[in-house]
Amino acid sequence: MHTKLSLYKGDITTLQVDAIVNAANSSLLGGGGVDGAIHRAAGKQLLEECRTLGGCAVGEAKITRGYNLPAKFVIHTVGPVWRGGMFNEAERLASCYKNSLLLAEQHHLLTVAFPAISSGAYGYPLRQAAEIASATVKEFLIHHDIFQEIIFVCFSEEAAAIYKQIFDEN
Ligand code: AR6
């Protein structure tokens, strides 16, 4: 594989990459968690650009500039709310990763950092969410091995341990 996959424990808003992915809601007008942190760090111009986008459906992705962030772009995607696993949550979560990477590819972005989409306020069990993240990105890279680095950002020790275990197993 040409693309380097890595884990980073910490705050995604500090990363100097081509794009960070935001775990947004379908309004794209901000919220808590990583979404709140990204809007705070990017500044109010981000919200102004988001207002022009007309929202985003679950599993889809939209791109904006990064404004005051060290990242050049923000790819906003909307994860599924966990409702027990019988409502296509896994497919929808996988779509978030695929559509975010497709957008990155279209914009020739080479370094992309993902948070653990849906695993906070949206309640997706972290291990299952991380397994989908890892498997979906690896599968995407089979046909689009065009990135320099994809970074999985873990915000807690627990998340870092889970991601590390999944990486070591595969
Ligand atoms: N850097 C990296 N990861 C973070 C950061 C950060 N600064 N802050 C939190 N996380 P969540 P969701 C992790 O709740 O579950 C928002 O209000 C966090 O530990 O941010 O997709 C939106 O507007 C967790 O593992 O996103 C939506 O309404 C992961 O990011 C809703 O929450 C995702 O947690 C989306 O919920």
Backbone and ligand atoms as CSV (ligand in chain L), in Angstrom:
chain,resi,resn,atom,element,x,y,z
A,1,MET,N,N,0.842,-1.198,0.000
A,1,MET,CA,C,0.000,0.000,0.000
A,1,MET,C,C,0.882,1.255,0.000
A,2,HIS,N,N,0.524,2.183,-0.815
A,2,HIS,CA,C,1.261,3.440,-0.917
A,2,HIS,C,C,0.843,4.404,0.203
A,3,THR,N,N,-0.454,4.447,0.473
A,3,THR,CA,C,-0.975,5.370,1.495
A,3,THR,C,C,-0.573,4.901,2.890
A,4,LYS,N,N,-0.025,5.826,3.678
A,4,LYS,CA,C,0.317,5.497,5.063
A,4,LYS,C,C,-0.929,5.658,5.930
A,5,LEU,N,N,-1.218,4.665,6.750
A,5,LEU,CA,C,-2.332,4.772,7.699
A,5,LEU,C,C,-1.737,5.003,9.082
A,6,SER,N,N,-2.237,6.000,9.808
A,6,SER,CA,C,-1.678,6.208,11.139
A,6,SER,C,C,-2.732,6.584,12.159
A,7,LEU,N,N,-2.356,6.451,13.409
A,7,LEU,CA,C,-3.222,6.815,14.533
A,7,LEU,C,C,-2.628,8.040,15.205
A,8,TYR,N,N,-3.495,8.943,15.625
A,8,TYR,CA,C,-3.025,10.106,16.374
A,8,TYR,C,C,-3.948,10.287,17.558
A,9,LYS,N,N,-3.388,10.381,18.742
A,9,LYS,CA,C,-4.235,10.604,19.920
A,9,LYS,C,C,-4.204,12.092,20.266
A,10,GLY,N,N,-5.362,12.726,20.186
A,10,GLY,CA,C,-5.420,14.150,20.512
A,10,GLY,C,C,-6.538,14.846,19.767
A,11,ASP,N,N,-6.344,16.144,19.619
A,11,ASP,CA,C,-7.386,17.027,19.086
A,11,ASP,C,C,-7.201,17.206,17.576
A,12,ILE,N,N,-8.202,16.845,16.814
A,12,ILE,CA,C,-8.099,16.891,15.349
A,12,ILE,C,C,-7.886,18.325,14.839
A,13,THR,N,N,-8.328,19.307,15.619
A,13,THR,CA,C,-8.230,20.689,15.123
A,13,THR,C,C,-6.795,21.202,15.079
A,14,THR,N,N,-5.871,20.470,15.683
A,14,THR,CA,C,-4.470,20.918,15.691
A,14,THR,C,C,-3.690,20.390,14.488
A,15,LEU,N,N,-4.302,19.526,13.690
A,15,LEU,CA,C,-3.518,18.824,12.657
A,15,LEU,C,C,-3.354,19.658,11.385
A,16,GLN,N,N,-2.115,19.706,10.931
A,16,GLN,CA,C,-1.782,20.444,9.713
A,16,GLN,C,C,-1.809,19.453,8.549
A,17,VAL,N,N,-3.008,19.248,8.047
A,17,VAL,CA,C,-3.220,18.276,6.969
A,17,VAL,C,C,-4.024,18.968,5.864
A,18,ASP,N,N,-4.192,18.273,4.745
A,18,ASP,CA,C,-4.991,18.883,3.676
A,18,ASP,C,C,-6.459,18.990,4.099
A,19,ALA,N,N,-6.973,17.966,4.768
A,19,ALA,CA,C,-8.369,18.023,5.215
A,19,ALA,C,C,-8.570,17.277,6.513
A,20,ILE,N,N,-9.356,17.884,7.399
A,20,ILE,CA,C,-9.881,17.129,8.541
A,20,ILE,C,C,-11.356,16.871,8.266
A,21,VAL,N,N,-11.825,15.742,8.751
A,21,VAL,CA,C,-13.232,15.392,8.560
A,21,VAL,C,C,-13.988,15.790,9.824
A,22,ASN,N,N,-15.150,16.380,9.630
A,22,ASN,CA,C,-16.006,16.794,10.731
A,22,ASN,C,C,-17.173,15.828,10.860
A,23,ALA,N,N,-17.422,15.369,12.086
A,23,ALA,CA,C,-18.612,14.561,12.369
A,23,ALA,C,C,-19.745,15.531,12.683
A,24,ALA,N,N,-20.408,15.973,11.637
A,24,ALA,CA,C,-21.398,17.044,11.750
A,24,ALA,C,C,-22.803,16.482,11.937
A,25,ASN,N,N,-23.780,17.378,11.981
A,25,ASN,CA,C,-25.188,16.956,11.905
A,25,ASN,C,C,-25.741,17.484,10.583
A,26,SER,N,N,-26.959,17.065,10.228
A,26,SER,CA,C,-27.413,17.320,8.859
A,26,SER,C,C,-27.680,18.798,8.566
A,27,SER,N,N,-27.718,19.637,9.609
A,27,SER,CA,C,-27.869,21.080,9.345
A,27,SER,C,C,-26.558,21.690,8.856
A,28,LEU,N,N,-25.448,21.086,9.225
A,28,LEU,CA,C,-24.089,21.612,8.986
A,28,LEU,C,C,-23.870,22.977,9.664
A,29,LEU,N,N,-24.686,23.282,10.645
A,29,LEU,CA,C,-24.575,24.602,11.264
A,29,LEU,C,C,-23.921,24.553,12.642
A,30,GLY,N,N,-23.167,23.491,12.901
A,30,GLY,CA,C,-22.413,23.401,14.141
A,30,GLY,C,C,-23.136,22.603,15.204
A,31,GLY,N,N,-22.416,22.304,16.267
A,31,GLY,CA,C,-22.974,21.489,17.350
A,31,GLY,C,C,-21.932,21.342,18.436
A,32,GLY,N,N,-21.974,20.213,19.144
A,32,GLY,CA,C,-20.995,19.957,20.197
A,32,GLY,C,C,-19.868,19.065,19.690
A,33,GLY,N,N,-19.189,18.414,20.609
A,33,GLY,CA,C,-18.161,17.429,20.258
A,33,GLY,C,C,-17.124,17.966,19.281
A,34,VAL,N,N,-16.734,17.127,18.348
A,34,VAL,CA,C,-15.682,17.515,17.403
A,34,VAL,C,C,-16.172,18.640,16.483
A,35,ASP,N,N,-17.452,18.638,16.189
A,35,ASP,CA,C,-18.068,19.683,15.353
A,35,ASP,C,C,-17.886,21.057,16.018
A,36,GLY,N,N,-18.209,21.131,17.303
A,36,GLY,CA,C,-18.051,22.381,18.042
A,36,GLY,C,C,-16.594,22.820,18.069
A,37,ALA,N,N,-15.699,21.867,18.302
A,37,ALA,CA,C,-14.260,22.191,18.377
A,37,ALA,C,C,-13.774,22.723,17.026
A,38,ILE,N,N,-14.219,22.117,15.933
A,38,ILE,CA,C,-13.785,22.545,14.595
A,38,ILE,C,C,-14.313,23.950,14.299
A,39,HIS,N,N,-15.577,24.204,14.601
A,39,HIS,CA,C,-16.119,25.547,14.335
A,39,HIS,C,C,-15.425,26.605,15.194
A,40,ARG,N,N,-15.141,26.270,16.438
A,40,ARG,CA,C,-14.448,27.243,17.315
A,40,ARG,C,C,-13.066,27.573,16.763
A,41,ALA,N,N,-12.354,26.532,16.346
A,41,ALA,CA,C,-10.972,26.746,15.896
A,41,ALA,C,C,-10.920,27.391,14.508
A,42,ALA,N,N,-11.918,27.115,13.671
A,42,ALA,CA,C,-11.898,27.646,12.296
A,42,ALA,C,C,-12.342,29.105,12.259
A,43,GLY,N,N,-13.207,29.485,13.186
A,43,GLY,CA,C,-13.735,30.849,13.189
A,43,GLY,C,C,-15.062,30.944,12.461
A,44,LYS,N,N,-15.693,32.107,12.548
A,44,LYS,CA,C,-17.093,32.212,12.100
A,44,LYS,C,C,-17.273,32.161,10.586
A,45,GLN,N,N,-16.178,32.359,9.850
A,45,GLN,CA,C,-16.292,32.210,8.390
A,45,GLN,C,C,-16.699,30.787,7.994
A,46,LEU,N,N,-16.303,29.831,8.818
A,46,LEU,CA,C,-16.682,28.446,8.498
A,46,LEU,C,C,-18.201,28.309,8.526
A,47,LEU,N,N,-18.821,28.866,9.561
A,47,LEU,CA,C,-20.283,28.793,9.654
A,47,LEU,C,C,-20.929,29.513,8.469
A,48,GLU,N,N,-20.344,30.643,8.089
A,48,GLU,CA,C,-20.901,31.375,6.931
A,48,GLU,C,C,-20.870,30.513,5.679
A,49,GLU,N,N,-19.754,29.825,5.446
A,49,GLU,CA,C,-19.704,28.963,4.256
A,49,GLU,C,C,-20.674,27.786,4.408
A,50,CYS,N,N,-20.754,27.231,5.607
A,50,CYS,CA,C,-21.665,26.100,5.829
A,50,CYS,C,C,-23.121,26.482,5.543
A,51,ARG,N,N,-23.479,27.713,5.849
A,51,ARG,CA,C,-24.850,28.173,5.598
A,51,ARG,C,C,-25.216,28.112,4.120
A,52,THR,N,N,-24.224,28.159,3.247
A,52,THR,CA,C,-24.493,28.158,1.810
A,52,THR,C,C,-24.674,26.744,1.254
A,53,LEU,N,N,-24.453,25.722,2.081
A,53,LEU,CA,C,-24.367,24.358,1.542
A,53,LEU,C,C,-25.699,23.608,1.522
A,54,GLY,N,N,-26.697,24.134,2.226
A,54,GLY,CA,C,-28.007,23.471,2.202
A,54,GLY,C,C,-28.046,22.162,2.968
A,55,GLY,N,N,-27.205,22.024,3.978
A,55,GLY,CA,C,-27.241,20.810,4.799
A,55,GLY,C,C,-26.594,19.629,4.111
A,56,CYS,N,N,-26.700,18.482,4.756
A,56,CYS,CA,C,-26.030,17.276,4.247
A,56,CYS,C,C,-26.793,16.061,4.775
A,57,ALA,N,N,-27.039,15.090,3.903
A,57,ALA,CA,C,-27.759,13.880,4.326
A,57,ALA,C,C,-26.814,12.928,5.056
A,58,VAL,N,N,-27.384,12.053,5.842
A,58,VAL,CA,C,-26.593,11.034,6.540
A,58,VAL,C,C,-25.818,10.204,5.517
A,59,GLY,N,N,-24.533,10.009,5.787
A,59,GLY,CA,C,-23.687,9.196,4.895
A,59,GLY,C,C,-23.047,9.987,3.773
A,60,GLU,N,N,-23.485,11.233,3.579
A,60,GLU,CA,C,-22.898,12.040,2.508
A,60,GLU,C,C,-21.858,13.010,3.089
A,61,ALA,N,N,-21.217,13.766,2.203
A,61,ALA,CA,C,-20.135,14.644,2.658
A,61,ALA,C,C,-20.093,15.899,1.809
A,62,LYS,N,N,-19.706,17.003,2.433
A,62,LYS,CA,C,-19.534,18.287,1.730
A,62,LYS,C,C,-18.235,18.929,2.205
A,63,ILE,N,N,-17.652,19.758,1.344
A,63,ILE,CA,C,-16.336,20.317,1.673
A,63,ILE,C,C,-16.394,21.836,1.808
A,64,THR,N,N,-15.615,22.349,2.756
A,64,THR,CA,C,-15.434,23.793,2.893
A,64,THR,C,C,-13.941,24.066,3.078
A,65,ARG,N,N,-13.597,25.338,3.060
A,65,ARG,CA,C,-12.240,25.716,3.429
A,65,ARG,C,C,-12.048,25.580,4.943
A,66,GLY,N,N,-10.791,25.645,5.373
A,66,GLY,CA,C,-10.488,25.440,6.799
A,66,GLY,C,C,-10.355,26.731,7.595
A,67,TYR,N,N,-10.294,27.858,6.893
A,67,TYR,CA,C,-10.186,29.171,7.551
A,67,TYR,C,C,-9.054,29.191,8.582
A,68,ASN,N,N,-9.329,29.450,9.846
A,68,ASN,CA,C,-8.238,29.601,10.827
A,68,ASN,C,C,-7.624,28.282,11.293
A,69,LEU,N,N,-8.126,27.186,10.783
A,69,LEU,CA,C,-7.536,25.894,11.149
A,69,LEU,C,C,-6.202,25.706,10.439
A,70,PRO,N,N,-5.315,24.905,11.011
A,70,PRO,CA,C,-4.113,24.537,10.262
A,70,PRO,C,C,-4.453,23.655,9.049
A,71,ALA,N,N,-5.575,22.971,9.083
A,71,ALA,CA,C,-5.997,22.150,7.932
A,71,ALA,C,C,-6.535,23.061,6.829
A,72,LYS,N,N,-6.216,22.715,5.571
A,72,LYS,CA,C,-6.663,23.569,4.456
A,72,LYS,C,C,-8.172,23.479,4.235
A,73,PHE,N,N,-8.719,22.272,4.388
A,73,PHE,CA,C,-10.141,22.046,4.119
A,73,PHE,C,C,-10.780,21.267,5.260
A,74,VAL,N,N,-12.103,21.412,5.338
A,74,VAL,CA,C,-12.889,20.568,6.243
A,74,VAL,C,C,-13.888,19.800,5.391
A,75,ILE,N,N,-13.903,18.500,5.560
A,75,ILE,CA,C,-14.913,17.666,4.896
A,75,ILE,C,C,-15.954,17.326,5.965
A,76,HIS,N,N,-17.159,17.803,5.745
A,76,HIS,CA,C,-18.232,17.618,6.726
A,76,HIS,C,C,-19.052,16.404,6.314
A,77,THR,N,N,-19.176,15.463,7.215
A,77,THR,CA,C,-20.009,14.303,6.915
A,77,THR,C,C,-20.956,14.087,8.090
A,78,VAL,N,N,-22.043,13.397,7.844
A,78,VAL,CA,C,-23.054,13.194,8.888
A,78,VAL,C,C,-23.194,11.697,9.140
A,79,GLY,N,N,-22.764,11.288,10.325
A,79,GLY,CA,C,-22.866,9.874,10.687
A,79,GLY,C,C,-24.290,9.517,11.087
A,80,PRO,N,N,-24.556,8.206,11.131
A,80,PRO,CA,C,-25.873,7.761,11.601
A,80,PRO,C,C,-25.961,7.815,13.124
A,81,VAL,N,N,-27.159,8.053,13.629
A,81,VAL,CA,C,-27.416,7.892,15.064
A,81,VAL,C,C,-27.557,6.391,15.317
A,82,TRP,N,N,-26.884,5.880,16.325
A,82,TRP,CA,C,-26.987,4.454,16.670
A,82,TRP,C,C,-28.365,4.164,17.241
A,83,ARG,N,N,-29.079,3.219,16.589
A,83,ARG,CA,C,-30.415,2.836,17.070
A,83,ARG,C,C,-30.489,1.338,17.276
A,84,GLY,N,N,-29.352,0.733,17.656
A,84,GLY,CA,C,-29.336,-0.691,17.969
A,84,GLY,C,C,-28.699,-1.550,16.892
A,85,GLY,N,N,-28.463,-0.985,15.726
A,85,GLY,CA,C,-27.722,-1.713,14.695
A,85,GLY,C,C,-28.566,-2.298,13.578
A,86,MET,N,N,-29.883,-2.194,13.676
A,86,MET,CA,C,-30.767,-2.810,12.678
A,86,MET,C,C,-31.319,-1.787,11.681
A,87,PHE,N,N,-30.755,-0.613,11.685
A,87,PHE,CA,C,-31.289,0.454,10.814
A,87,PHE,C,C,-30.223,0.961,9.838
A,88,ASN,N,N,-29.489,0.002,9.281
A,88,ASN,CA,C,-28.445,0.338,8.294
A,88,ASN,C,C,-27.370,1.274,8.833
A,89,GLU,N,N,-27.169,1.246,10.140
A,89,GLU,CA,C,-26.156,2.134,10.706
A,89,GLU,C,C,-24.766,1.844,10.119
A,90,ALA,N,N,-24.448,0.542,9.981
A,90,ALA,CA,C,-23.095,0.189,9.513
A,90,ALA,C,C,-22.865,0.685,8.091
A,91,GLU,N,N,-23.845,0.476,7.211
A,91,GLU,CA,C,-23.698,0.916,5.816
A,91,GLU,C,C,-23.593,2.439,5.742
A,92,ARG,N,N,-24.397,3.097,6.565
A,92,ARG,CA,C,-24.386,4.564,6.529
A,92,ARG,C,C,-23.077,5.112,7.078
A,93,LEU,N,N,-22.556,4.471,8.109
A,93,LEU,CA,C,-21.273,4.921,8.647
A,93,LEU,C,C,-20.161,4.678,7.615
A,94,ALA,N,N,-20.195,3.529,6.958
A,94,ALA,CA,C,-19.192,3.249,5.918
A,94,ALA,C,C,-19.278,4.292,4.804
A,95,SER,N,N,-20.491,4.702,4.452
A,95,SER,CA,C,-20.662,5.728,3.414
A,95,SER,C,C,-19.996,7.038,3.796
A,96,CYS,N,N,-20.019,7.380,5.078
A,96,CYS,CA,C,-19.348,8.612,5.526
A,96,CYS,C,C,-17.875,8.573,5.149
A,97,TYR,N,N,-17.228,7.451,5.422
A,97,TYR,CA,C,-15.792,7.341,5.123
A,97,TYR,C,C,-15.563,7.344,3.613
A,98,LYS,N,N,-16.372,6.574,2.878
A,98,LYS,CA,C,-16.184,6.493,1.414
A,98,LYS,C,C,-16.419,7.848,0.760
A,99,ASN,N,N,-17.512,8.486,1.103
A,99,ASN,CA,C,-17.823,9.764,0.444
A,99,ASN,C,C,-16.845,10.863,0.846
A,100,SER,N,N,-16.340,10.812,2.056
A,100,SER,CA,C,-15.318,11.787,2.463
A,100,SER,C,C,-14.041,11.584,1.648
A,101,LEU,N,N,-13.660,10.332,1.457
A,101,LEU,CA,C,-12.436,10.062,0.686
A,101,LEU,C,C,-12.631,10.392,-0.790
A,102,LEU,N,N,-13.832,10.156,-1.310
A,102,LEU,CA,C,-14.097,10.530,-2.714
A,102,LEU,C,C,-13.945,12.037,-2.904
A,103,LEU,N,N,-14.488,12.805,-1.958
A,103,LEU,CA,C,-14.349,14.274,-2.038
A,103,LEU,C,C,-12.882,14.682,-1.954
A,104,ALA,N,N,-12.155,14.058,-1.057
A,104,ALA,CA,C,-10.724,14.364,-0.915
A,104,ALA,C,C,-10.006,14.059,-2.231
A,105,GLU,N,N,-10.344,12.949,-2.831
A,105,GLU,CA,C,-9.718,12.565,-4.104
A,105,GLU,C,C,-10.043,13.597,-5.188
A,106,GLN,N,N,-11.307,13.989,-5.266
A,106,GLN,CA,C,-11.713,14.968,-6.288
A,106,GLN,C,C,-10.978,16.295,-6.140
A,107,HIS,N,N,-10.625,16.625,-4.900
A,107,HIS,CA,C,-9.935,17.896,-4.653
A,107,HIS,C,C,-8.419,17.723,-4.547
A,108,HIS,N,N,-7.940,16.552,-4.885
A,108,HIS,CA,C,-6.485,16.268,-4.887
A,108,HIS,C,C,-5.861,16.495,-3.525
A,109,LEU,N,N,-6.585,16.139,-2.495
A,109,LEU,CA,C,-6.067,16.293,-1.132
A,109,LEU,C,C,-5.337,15.007,-0.756
A,110,LEU,N,N,-4.153,15.161,-0.224
A,110,LEU,CA,C,-3.289,13.985,-0.031
A,110,LEU,C,C,-3.237,13.490,1.407
A,111,THR,N,N,-3.538,14.386,2.353
A,111,THR,CA,C,-3.497,13.972,3.764
A,111,THR,C,C,-4.841,14.297,4.411
A,112,VAL,N,N,-5.456,13.289,4.991
A,112,VAL,CA,C,-6.820,13.419,5.514
A,112,VAL,C,C,-6.881,12.806,6.909
A,113,ALA,N,N,-7.489,13.530,7.848
A,113,ALA,CA,C,-7.635,13.015,9.216
A,113,ALA,C,C,-9.114,12.838,9.555
A,114,PHE,N,N,-9.448,11.676,10.103
A,114,PHE,CA,C,-10.828,11.351,10.485
A,114,PHE,C,C,-10.975,11.260,12.003
A,115,PRO,N,N,-12.039,11.811,12.573
A,115,PRO,CA,C,-12.391,11.472,13.954
A,115,PRO,C,C,-13.189,10.154,13.921
A,116,ALA,N,N,-13.530,9.649,15.093
A,116,ALA,CA,C,-14.344,8.422,15.148
A,116,ALA,C,C,-15.814,8.828,14.991
A,117,ILE,N,N,-16.230,8.938,13.724
A,117,ILE,CA,C,-17.564,9.448,13.387
A,117,ILE,C,C,-18.652,8.621,14.095
A,118,SER,N,N,-19.636,9.315,14.620
A,118,SER,CA,C,-20.831,8.735,15.276
A,118,SER,C,C,-20.584,8.165,16.666
A,119,SER,N,N,-19.313,8.101,17.105
A,119,SER,CA,C,-19.042,7.380,18.359
A,119,SER,C,C,-19.211,8.240,19.615
A,120,GLY,N,N,-19.617,9.503,19.451
A,120,GLY,CA,C,-19.835,10.368,20.609
A,120,GLY,C,C,-21.321,10.555,20.851
A,121,ALA,N,N,-21.804,11.756,20.550
A,121,ALA,CA,C,-23.217,12.085,20.791
A,121,ALA,C,C,-24.167,11.120,20.064
A,122,TYR,N,N,-23.728,10.578,18.924
A,122,TYR,CA,C,-24.618,9.709,18.152
A,122,TYR,C,C,-24.619,8.252,18.626
A,123,GLY,N,N,-23.782,7.951,19.638
A,123,GLY,CA,C,-23.934,6.704,20.388
A,123,GLY,C,C,-23.466,5.415,19.737
A,124,TYR,N,N,-22.745,5.503,18.621
A,124,TYR,CA,C,-22.296,4.258,17.971
A,124,TYR,C,C,-21.246,3.594,18.858
A,125,PRO,N,N,-21.376,2.302,19.157
A,125,PRO,CA,C,-20.352,1.652,19.999
A,125,PRO,C,C,-18.964,1.825,19.373
A,126,LEU,N,N,-18.028,2.289,20.193
A,126,LEU,CA,C,-16.740,2.738,19.667
A,126,LEU,C,C,-15.994,1.644,18.906
A,127,ARG,N,N,-15.968,0.439,19.452
A,127,ARG,CA,C,-15.211,-0.619,18.774
A,127,ARG,C,C,-15.813,-0.915,17.393
A,128,GLN,N,N,-17.131,-1.014,17.339
A,128,GLN,CA,C,-17.772,-1.288,16.043
A,128,GLN,C,C,-17.549,-0.137,15.064
A,129,ALA,N,N,-17.623,1.072,15.576
A,129,ALA,CA,C,-17.401,2.242,14.712
A,129,ALA,C,C,-15.966,2.239,14.185
A,130,ALA,N,N,-15.022,1.889,15.055
A,130,ALA,CA,C,-13.613,1.883,14.649
A,130,ALA,C,C,-13.337,0.766,13.646
A,131,GLU,N,N,-13.996,-0.372,13.814
A,131,GLU,CA,C,-13.805,-1.476,12.857
A,131,GLU,C,C,-14.314,-1.068,11.470
A,132,ILE,N,N,-15.441,-0.389,11.444
A,132,ILE,CA,C,-15.983,0.073,10.159
A,132,ILE,C,C,-15.051,1.111,9.548
A,133,ALA,N,N,-14.559,2.024,10.374
A,133,ALA,CA,C,-13.629,3.055,9.875
A,133,ALA,C,C,-12.420,2.396,9.220
A,134,SER,N,N,-11.807,1.490,9.920
A,134,SER,CA,C,-10.587,0.847,9.423
A,134,SER,C,C,-10.870,0.025,8.161
A,135,ALA,N,N,-11.902,-0.803,8.208
A,135,ALA,CA,C,-12.192,-1.679,7.062
A,135,ALA,C,C,-12.597,-0.875,5.832
A,136,THR,N,N,-13.377,0.170,6.028
A,136,THR,CA,C,-13.864,0.954,4.887
A,136,THR,C,C,-12.728,1.716,4.223
A,137,VAL,N,N,-11.876,2.305,5.037
A,137,VAL,CA,C,-10.747,3.052,4.459
A,137,VAL,C,C,-9.825,2.085,3.720
A,138,LYS,N,N,-9.522,0.953,4.328
A,138,LYS,CA,C,-8.621,-0.010,3.656
A,138,LYS,C,C,-9.226,-0.491,2.345
A,139,GLU,N,N,-10.514,-0.765,2.333
A,139,GLU,CA,C,-11.153,-1.225,1.101
A,139,GLU,C,C,-11.118,-0.126,0.035
A,140,PHE,N,N,-11.368,1.094,0.441
A,140,PHE,CA,C,-11.335,2.214,-0.509
A,140,PHE,C,C,-9.946,2.320,-1.142
A,141,LEU,N,N,-8.926,2.115,-0.332
A,141,LEU,CA,C,-7.553,2.289,-0.825
A,141,LEU,C,C,-7.144,1.207,-1.820
A,142,ILE,N,N,-7.857,0.098,-1.837
A,142,ILE,CA,C,-7.530,-0.948,-2.817
A,142,ILE,C,C,-7.650,-0.372,-4.232
A,143,HIS,N,N,-8.644,0.453,-4.448
A,143,HIS,CA,C,-8.871,1.017,-5.790
A,143,HIS,C,C,-8.438,2.470,-5.929
A,144,HIS,N,N,-8.142,3.131,-4.824
A,144,HIS,CA,C,-7.783,4.561,-4.882
A,144,HIS,C,C,-6.588,4.786,-3.951
A,145,ASP,N,N,-5.497,4.145,-4.255
A,145,ASP,CA,C,-4.347,4.242,-3.339
A,145,ASP,C,C,-3.526,5.481,-3.690
A,146,ILE,N,N,-4.152,6.643,-3.514
A,146,ILE,CA,C,-3.591,7.866,-4.073
A,146,ILE,C,C,-3.266,8.911,-3.006
A,147,PHE,N,N,-3.438,8.527,-1.751
A,147,PHE,CA,C,-3.190,9.502,-0.681
A,147,PHE,C,C,-1.773,9.338,-0.134
A,148,GLN,N,N,-1.318,10.396,0.573
A,148,GLN,CA,C,-0.043,10.264,1.275
A,148,GLN,C,C,-0.276,9.614,2.638
A,149,GLU,N,N,-1.282,10.147,3.336
A,149,GLU,CA,C,-1.521,9.646,4.692
A,149,GLU,C,C,-2.980,9.829,5.083
A,150,ILE,N,N,-3.532,8.793,5.691
A,150,ILE,CA,C,-4.857,8.879,6.311
A,150,ILE,C,C,-4.635,8.674,7.808
A,151,ILE,N,N,-5.122,9.636,8.588
A,151,ILE,CA,C,-4.899,9.599,10.035
A,151,ILE,C,C,-6.229,9.353,10.747
A,152,PHE,N,N,-6.247,8.379,11.628
A,152,PHE,CA,C,-7.419,8.141,12.474
A,152,PHE,C,C,-7.146,8.825,13.816
A,153,VAL,N,N,-7.970,9.791,14.142
A,153,VAL,CA,C,-7.733,10.578,15.352
A,153,VAL,C,C,-8.565,10.012,16.500
A,154,CYS,N,N,-7.872,9.698,17.578
A,154,CYS,CA,C,-8.523,9.142,18.768
A,154,CYS,C,C,-8.471,10.212,19.845
A,155,PHE,N,N,-9.622,10.527,20.398
A,155,PHE,CA,C,-9.676,11.644,21.336
A,155,PHE,C,C,-9.440,11.187,22.769
A,156,SER,N,N,-9.545,9.898,23.018
A,156,SER,CA,C,-9.372,9.393,24.387
A,156,SER,C,C,-8.383,8.231,24.382
A,157,GLU,N,N,-7.885,7.914,25.585
A,157,GLU,CA,C,-7.020,6.730,25.741
A,157,GLU,C,C,-7.768,5.491,25.280
A,158,GLU,N,N,-9.047,5.431,25.643
A,158,GLU,CA,C,-9.851,4.253,25.293
A,158,GLU,C,C,-9.917,4.094,23.770
A,159,ALA,N,N,-10.175,5.188,23.096
A,159,ALA,CA,C,-10.268,5.123,21.635
A,159,ALA,C,C,-8.921,4.723,21.037
A,160,ALA,N,N,-7.852,5.283,21.570
A,160,ALA,CA,C,-6.526,4.962,21.037
A,160,ALA,C,C,-6.234,3.471,21.210
A,161,ALA,N,N,-6.595,2.920,22.373
A,161,ALA,CA,C,-6.340,1.493,22.623
A,161,ALA,C,C,-7.154,0.620,21.665
A,162,ILE,N,N,-8.407,1.002,21.443
A,162,ILE,CA,C,-9.265,0.217,20.548
A,162,ILE,C,C,-8.741,0.272,19.118
A,163,TYR,N,N,-8.417,1.457,18.635
A,163,TYR,CA,C,-7.909,1.578,17.260
A,163,TYR,C,C,-6.598,0.812,17.098
A,164,LYS,N,N,-5.743,0.898,18.106
A,164,LYS,CA,C,-4.448,0.220,18.007
A,164,LYS,C,C,-4.661,-1.288,17.898
A,165,GLN,N,N,-5.596,-1.785,18.718
A,165,GLN,CA,C,-5.874,-3.222,18.685
A,165,GLN,C,C,-6.404,-3.641,17.308
A,166,ILE,N,N,-7.298,-2.858,16.755
A,166,ILE,CA,C,-7.869,-3.183,15.439
A,166,ILE,C,C,-6.768,-3.149,14.369
A,167,PHE,N,N,-5.891,-2.176,14.468
A,167,PHE,CA,C,-4.792,-2.092,13.494
A,167,PHE,C,C,-3.846,-3.276,13.628
A,168,ASP,N,N,-3.547,-3.664,14.866
A,168,ASP,CA,C,-2.604,-4.767,15.077
A,168,ASP,C,C,-3.188,-6.090,14.620
A,169,GLU,N,N,-4.518,-6.211,14.686
A,169,GLU,CA,C,-5.159,-7.476,14.297
A,169,GLU,C,C,-5.214,-7.645,12.789
A,170,ASN,N,N,-5.122,-6.544,12.036
A,170,ASN,CA,C,-5.333,-6.634,10.585
A,170,ASN,C,C,-4.036,-6.442,9.810
L,1,AR6,N1,N,-10.729,15.900,18.094
L,1,AR6,C1,C,-10.900,14.606,17.757
L,1,AR6,N2,N,-11.943,13.850,18.174
L,1,AR6,C2,C,-12.848,14.446,18.960
L,1,AR6,C3,C,-12.761,15.804,19.345
L,1,AR6,C4,C,-11.641,16.538,18.881
L,1,AR6,N3,N,-11.471,17.828,19.195
L,1,AR6,N4,N,-13.830,16.104,20.136
L,1,AR6,C5,C,-14.558,14.971,20.251
L,1,AR6,N5,N,-13.963,13.976,19.546
L,1,AR6,P1,P,-19.061,13.576,18.406
L,1,AR6,P2,P,-20.946,12.143,16.653
L,1,AR6,C6,C,-14.383,12.573,19.373
L,1,AR6,O1,O,-20.039,13.605,19.512
L,1,AR6,O2,O,-21.036,11.033,17.617
L,1,AR6,C7,C,-22.268,17.106,17.326
L,1,AR6,O3,O,-23.008,17.902,18.192
L,1,AR6,C8,C,-15.323,11.998,20.393
L,1,AR6,O4,O,-14.594,11.542,21.527
L,1,AR6,O5,O,-18.240,14.780,18.144
L,1,AR6,O6,O,-20.774,11.844,15.189
L,1,AR6,C9,C,-22.715,17.237,15.877
L,1,AR6,O7,O,-23.180,18.523,15.576
L,1,AR6,C10,C,-15.955,10.854,19.626
L,1,AR6,O8,O,-15.121,9.692,19.677
L,1,AR6,O9,O,-19.765,13.207,16.986
L,1,AR6,C11,C,-23.817,16.216,15.797
L,1,AR6,O10,O,-25.046,16.738,16.269
L,1,AR6,C12,C,-15.951,11.349,18.189
L,1,AR6,O11,O,-15.122,12.521,18.170
L,1,AR6,C13,C,-23.345,15.113,16.709
L,1,AR6,O12,O,-22.500,15.738,17.668
L,1,AR6,C14,C,-17.321,11.714,17.651
L,1,AR6,O13,O,-18.071,12.352,18.679
L,1,AR6,C15,C,-22.548,14.075,15.968
L,1,AR6,O14,O,-22.255,13.019,16.850
